[in-house]
C-alpha cells in the first residue's frame, strides 16, 4: 500500500468515526445543553479526547485542505457546546 492510499484510508476511517460516533454524541450534548442541562464528567472527558484528536489532525489538514471547511464546522460546533456549557454552569 502506498503512503497516499494509506493516508486516504486513515482519512476515511476518521470521517466514518466523525459521522457515526462523534457528531451524534456532540449534537446530543448540544441539545441537552440548549435545554439547560450541564455537562457530565463523561461528557467533559469526551470533549477533551475529541479536542486532543483534533490537534493531532492539523498536519493532515495541511496536506488535504479540502477538508478544512468540514473541520471548521466541527470546531464551531464544539465552540458552541463549550460556550453553552459555561453559560449553564454560571446559572447555578
mmCIF file of the C-alpha atoms, coordinates in Angstrom:
data_MODEL
# 
_entry.id   MODEL 
# 
loop_
_atom_site.group_PDB 
_atom_site.id 
_atom_site.type_symbol 
_atom_site.label_atom_id 
_atom_site.label_alt_id 
_atom_site.label_comp_id 
_atom_site.label_asym_id 
_atom_site.label_entity_id 
_atom_site.label_seq_id 
_atom_site.pdbx_PDB_ins_code 
_atom_site.Cartn_x 
_atom_site.Cartn_y 
_atom_site.Cartn_z 
_atom_site.occupancy 
_atom_site.B_iso_or_equiv 
_atom_site.pdbx_formal_charge 
_atom_site.auth_seq_id 
_atom_site.auth_comp_id 
_atom_site.auth_asym_id 
_atom_site.auth_atom_id 
_atom_site.pdbx_PDB_model_num 
ATOM 1  C CA . UNK A 1 1  ? 0.000   0.000  0.000  1.00 0.00 ? 1  UNK A CA 1 
ATOM 2  C CA . UNK A 1 2  ? 1.347   3.420  -0.922 1.00 0.00 ? 2  UNK A CA 1 
ATOM 3  C CA . UNK A 1 3  ? 1.583   6.281  1.548  1.00 0.00 ? 3  UNK A CA 1 
ATOM 4  C CA . UNK A 1 4  ? -1.158  8.107  -0.359 1.00 0.00 ? 4  UNK A CA 1 
ATOM 5  C CA . UNK A 1 5  ? -3.600  5.203  -0.226 1.00 0.00 ? 5  UNK A CA 1 
ATOM 6  C CA . UNK A 1 6  ? -2.729  4.582  3.422  1.00 0.00 ? 6  UNK A CA 1 
ATOM 7  C CA . UNK A 1 7  ? -3.456  8.213  4.238  1.00 0.00 ? 7  UNK A CA 1 
ATOM 8  C CA . UNK A 1 8  ? -6.729  8.050  2.290  1.00 0.00 ? 8  UNK A CA 1 
ATOM 9  C CA . UNK A 1 9  ? -7.651  5.038  4.417  1.00 0.00 ? 9  UNK A CA 1 
ATOM 10 C CA . UNK A 1 10 ? -6.885  6.995  7.595  1.00 0.00 ? 10 UNK A CA 1 
ATOM 11 C CA . UNK A 1 11 ? -8.965  9.920  6.331  1.00 0.00 ? 11 UNK A CA 1 
ATOM 12 C CA . UNK A 1 12 ? -11.881 7.632  5.531  1.00 0.00 ? 12 UNK A CA 1 
ATOM 13 C CA . UNK A 1 13 ? -11.691 5.995  8.953  1.00 0.00 ? 13 UNK A CA 1 
ATOM 14 C CA . UNK A 1 14 ? -11.671 9.400  10.656 1.00 0.00 ? 14 UNK A CA 1 
ATOM 15 C CA . UNK A 1 15 ? -14.618 10.594 8.574  1.00 0.00 ? 15 UNK A CA 1 
ATOM 16 C CA . UNK A 1 16 ? -16.565 7.429  9.412  1.00 0.00 ? 16 UNK A CA 1 
ATOM 17 C CA . UNK A 1 17 ? -15.842 7.899  13.129 1.00 0.00 ? 17 UNK A CA 1 
ATOM 18 C CA . UNK A 1 18 ? -16.870 11.548 12.892 1.00 0.00 ? 18 UNK A CA 1 
ATOM 19 C CA . UNK A 1 19 ? -20.136 10.677 11.170 1.00 0.00 ? 19 UNK A CA 1 
ATOM 20 C CA . UNK A 1 20 ? -21.117 7.632  13.225 1.00 0.00 ? 20 UNK A CA 1 
ATOM 21 C CA . UNK A 1 21 ? -19.787 8.419  16.696 1.00 0.00 ? 21 UNK A CA 1 
ATOM 22 C CA . UNK A 1 22 ? -18.515 11.919 17.284 1.00 0.00 ? 22 UNK A CA 1 
ATOM 23 C CA . UNK A 1 23 ? -21.170 14.106 15.636 1.00 0.00 ? 23 UNK A CA 1 
ATOM 24 C CA . UNK A 1 24 ? -24.192 12.228 17.009 1.00 0.00 ? 24 UNK A CA 1 
ATOM 25 C CA . UNK A 1 25 ? -22.780 12.439 20.525 1.00 0.00 ? 25 UNK A CA 1 
ATOM 26 C CA . UNK A 1 26 ? -21.813 16.104 20.151 1.00 0.00 ? 26 UNK A CA 1 
ATOM 27 C CA . UNK A 1 27 ? -25.219 17.021 18.755 1.00 0.00 ? 27 UNK A CA 1 
ATOM 28 C CA . UNK A 1 28 ? -26.877 15.176 21.636 1.00 0.00 ? 28 UNK A CA 1 
ATOM 29 C CA . UNK A 1 29 ? -24.750 17.137 24.102 1.00 0.00 ? 29 UNK A CA 1 
ATOM 30 C CA . UNK A 1 30 ? -25.675 20.393 22.378 1.00 0.00 ? 30 UNK A CA 1 
ATOM 31 C CA . UNK A 1 31 ? -29.358 19.530 22.554 1.00 0.00 ? 31 UNK A CA 1 
ATOM 32 C CA . UNK A 1 32 ? -29.123 18.777 26.294 1.00 0.00 ? 32 UNK A CA 1 
ATOM 33 C CA . UNK A 1 33 ? -27.144 21.958 26.922 1.00 0.00 ? 33 UNK A CA 1 
ATOM 34 C CA . UNK A 1 34 ? -29.651 24.027 24.957 1.00 0.00 ? 34 UNK A CA 1 
ATOM 35 C CA . UNK A 1 35 ? -32.314 22.594 27.299 1.00 0.00 ? 35 UNK A CA 1 
ATOM 36 C CA . UNK A 1 36 ? -30.348 23.924 30.280 1.00 0.00 ? 36 UNK A CA 1 
ATOM 37 C CA . UNK A 1 37 ? -28.550 20.775 31.399 1.00 0.00 ? 37 UNK A CA 1 
ATOM 38 C CA . UNK A 1 38 ? -24.907 20.694 32.449 1.00 0.00 ? 38 UNK A CA 1 
ATOM 39 C CA . UNK A 1 39 ? -22.125 18.551 31.057 1.00 0.00 ? 39 UNK A CA 1 
ATOM 40 C CA . UNK A 1 40 ? -21.403 15.350 32.919 1.00 0.00 ? 40 UNK A CA 1 
ATOM 41 C CA . UNK A 1 41 ? -17.868 14.306 33.741 1.00 0.00 ? 41 UNK A CA 1 
ATOM 42 C CA . UNK A 1 42 ? -18.169 11.724 30.940 1.00 0.00 ? 42 UNK A CA 1 
ATOM 43 C CA . UNK A 1 43 ? -19.176 14.490 28.505 1.00 0.00 ? 43 UNK A CA 1 
ATOM 44 C CA . UNK A 1 44 ? -16.182 16.583 29.571 1.00 0.00 ? 44 UNK A CA 1 
ATOM 45 C CA . UNK A 1 45 ? -13.814 13.639 29.100 1.00 0.00 ? 45 UNK A CA 1 
ATOM 46 C CA . UNK A 1 46 ? -15.268 13.028 25.645 1.00 0.00 ? 46 UNK A CA 1 
ATOM 47 C CA . UNK A 1 47 ? -14.752 16.678 24.699 1.00 0.00 ? 47 UNK A CA 1 
ATOM 48 C CA . UNK A 1 48 ? -11.163 16.544 25.914 1.00 0.00 ? 48 UNK A CA 1 
ATOM 49 C CA . UNK A 1 49 ? -10.469 13.427 23.832 1.00 0.00 ? 49 UNK A CA 1 
ATOM 50 C CA . UNK A 1 50 ? -12.024 14.953 20.721 1.00 0.00 ? 50 UNK A CA 1 
ATOM 51 C CA . UNK A 1 51 ? -10.111 18.213 21.128 1.00 0.00 ? 51 UNK A CA 1 
ATOM 52 C CA . UNK A 1 52 ? -6.851  16.298 21.621 1.00 0.00 ? 52 UNK A CA 1 
ATOM 53 C CA . UNK A 1 53 ? -7.577  14.265 18.479 1.00 0.00 ? 53 UNK A CA 1 
ATOM 54 C CA . UNK A 1 54 ? -8.383  17.436 16.540 1.00 0.00 ? 54 UNK A CA 1 
ATOM 55 C CA . UNK A 1 55 ? -5.000  18.876 17.459 1.00 0.00 ? 55 UNK A CA 1 
ATOM 56 C CA . UNK A 1 56 ? -3.339  15.779 16.002 1.00 0.00 ? 56 UNK A CA 1 
ATOM 57 C CA . UNK A 1 57 ? -5.226  16.113 12.713 1.00 0.00 ? 57 UNK A CA 1 
ATOM 58 C CA . UNK A 1 58 ? -3.765  19.504 11.777 1.00 0.00 ? 58 UNK A CA 1 
ATOM 59 C CA . UNK A 1 59 ? -0.841  18.119 9.719  1.00 0.00 ? 59 UNK A CA 1 
ATOM 60 C CA . UNK A 1 60 ? -3.276  16.024 7.682  1.00 0.00 ? 60 UNK A CA 1 
ATOM 61 C CA . UNK A 1 61 ? -5.480  19.070 7.104  1.00 0.00 ? 61 UNK A CA 1 
ATOM 62 C CA . UNK A 1 62 ? -2.432  20.946 5.858  1.00 0.00 ? 62 UNK A CA 1 
ATOM 63 C CA . UNK A 1 63 ? -1.906  18.216 3.252  1.00 0.00 ? 63 UNK A CA 1 
ATOM 64 C CA . UNK A 1 64 ? -5.622  17.972 2.398  1.00 0.00 ? 64 UNK A CA 1 
ATOM 65 C CA . UNK A 1 65 ? -7.106  21.477 2.577  1.00 0.00 ? 65 UNK A CA 1 
ATOM 66 C CA . UNK A 1 66 ? -10.338 20.235 1.001  1.00 0.00 ? 66 UNK A CA 1 
ATOM 67 C CA . UNK A 1 67 ? -11.320 19.006 4.494  1.00 0.00 ? 67 UNK A CA 1 
ATOM 68 C CA . UNK A 1 68 ? -10.695 22.344 6.223  1.00 0.00 ? 68 UNK A CA 1 
ATOM 69 C CA . UNK A 1 69 ? -14.293 23.609 5.791  1.00 0.00 ? 69 UNK A CA 1 
ATOM 70 C CA . UNK A 1 70 ? -15.586 20.454 7.483  1.00 0.00 ? 70 UNK A CA 1 
ATOM 71 C CA . UNK A 1 71 ? -13.045 20.820 10.281 1.00 0.00 ? 71 UNK A CA 1 
ATOM 72 C CA . UNK A 1 72 ? -14.075 24.456 10.752 1.00 0.00 ? 72 UNK A CA 1 
ATOM 73 C CA . UNK A 1 73 ? -17.737 23.450 11.089 1.00 0.00 ? 73 UNK A CA 1 
ATOM 74 C CA . UNK A 1 74 ? -16.890 20.815 13.686 1.00 0.00 ? 74 UNK A CA 1 
ATOM 75 C CA . UNK A 1 75 ? -14.752 23.304 15.621 1.00 0.00 ? 75 UNK A CA 1 
ATOM 76 C CA . UNK A 1 76 ? -17.613 25.795 15.529 1.00 0.00 ? 76 UNK A CA 1 
ATOM 77 C CA . UNK A 1 77 ? -19.959 23.152 16.970 1.00 0.00 ? 77 UNK A CA 1 
ATOM 78 C CA . UNK A 1 78 ? -17.532 22.462 19.810 1.00 0.00 ? 78 UNK A CA 1 
ATOM 79 C CA . UNK A 1 79 ? -17.199 26.190 20.489 1.00 0.00 ? 79 UNK A CA 1 
ATOM 80 C CA . UNK A 1 80 ? -20.991 26.399 20.752 1.00 0.00 ? 80 UNK A CA 1 
ATOM 81 C CA . UNK A 1 81 ? -21.039 23.398 23.098 1.00 0.00 ? 81 UNK A CA 1 
ATOM 82 C CA . UNK A 1 82 ? -18.376 24.791 25.409 1.00 0.00 ? 82 UNK A CA 1 
ATOM 83 C CA . UNK A 1 83 ? -19.908 28.287 25.435 1.00 0.00 ? 83 UNK A CA 1 
ATOM 84 C CA . UNK A 1 84 ? -23.339 26.895 26.326 1.00 0.00 ? 84 UNK A CA 1 
ATOM 85 C CA . UNK A 1 85 ? -21.807 24.607 28.964 1.00 0.00 ? 85 UNK A CA 1 
ATOM 86 C CA . UNK A 1 86 ? -20.121 27.601 30.603 1.00 0.00 ? 86 UNK A CA 1 
ATOM 87 C CA . UNK A 1 87 ? -23.327 29.593 30.488 1.00 0.00 ? 87 UNK A CA 1 
ATOM 88 C CA . UNK A 1 88 ? -25.275 26.728 32.090 1.00 0.00 ? 88 UNK A CA 1 
ATOM 89 C CA . UNK A 1 89 ? -22.650 26.355 34.824 1.00 0.00 ? 89 UNK A CA 1 
ATOM 90 C CA . UNK A 1 90 ? -22.920 30.061 35.573 1.00 0.00 ? 90 UNK A CA 1 
ATOM 91 C CA . UNK A 1 91 ? -26.662 29.801 36.083 1.00 0.00 ? 91 UNK A CA 1 
ATOM 92 C CA . UNK A 1 92 ? -26.335 27.544 39.124 1.00 0.00 ? 92 UNK A CA 1 
# 
